[in-house]
């Protein structure tokens, strides 16, 4: 089983548990922090992919 098999009911359950644990006032802050983290991760991953390509081009 992978994370792709969660489905809509699973996502609703996760959202409800998150609301109970953190409360509705903290939810936007948590969402923003997760978004920033994912953005930084994507940026770092793209940099790791682009560096070898740049090195190959500079050797030619």
Secondary structure, DSSP 8 states (H G I E B T S, - for coil): --GGG-HHHHHHHHHHHHHHHH-HHHHHHHHHHHHHHHHHHHHHHHHHHHHHHHHHHHH-
